[in-house]
C-alpha cells in the first residue's frame, strides 16, 4: 500500500484509477505434508536469491551463537545451524552456516517444513517483492522472522503470525531468533496462525476475486450481471 506515495509523486492522474490488491499464494499447492521438524540436525532456514541482506543475517547468526556459548556449558551441541538456500557461495567460511543452490520446489517445501523456523532478511525498498517467499512459508505452517519492510507490512501482524525486526538491525534479529529457539511452543503457535492467515486472506482465490471485482467495476458491471 505504501507505493501510493510513488503514484502521488510520479503518476497522480492514475490515483483515481488504481486499487490496491494484495498478493496471494497458491494455498492448494503449498500444503503442509506433515514432514516433521528436524531434531537431530536442527537448522534455521533462509530462502532467497537476491535482495537479501546476507551480511546482516550472518552477523545476527554469529551473535546468536555467542549468546548460546555464554549461557550453555555444552557450547553449541545440538544448536541449530543456519541453512541458506539460493545462496551458493559466501566470501568466506562461517561456523555453523551451510549454503545450498537451486533445488526443486517439492524439495524446498520439505526443507521449509523441517526447519526450526525461517528468516526473511529483506532489504528495504518501497516496491513489491518478497511476499511469495513469505506466504509460502507461512502456509507451510512455519514461524517466520521477517524484516519490517514496506512490501511485507500489509501481510503480517507482529507477534501474532510473524515476528518482525527493523531492517539492518542484526542485534534485534538475533534476539528474535533466540526467542524462538528458547520457546518452541510459541514458534509452533506462530506457524499455526500464519497458516490460518494465508487460508483466510493471502491466497490466490482471494486475489483473483479482488481482480475480478475491479474488472467488473472498470467496465461498469454491477450486482449479479455477467
Secondary structure, 3 states (H helix, E strand, C coil): CCCHHHHHHHCHHHHHHCCCCCCCECCCCCCCCCCCCCCCCCEEEEECCCCECHHHHHHHHHHHHHHHHHHCCCCCCCCCEEEEECCCCCCCCCCCEEEECCCCHHHHHHHHHHCCEEEECECCCCCCCCHHHHHHHHHCCCCEEEECCCCCCCCCCECCCEEEECCCCHHHHHHHHHHHHHCHHHHHHHHHHHHHHHHHCCEHHHHHHHHHHHHHHHHCCCCCCC
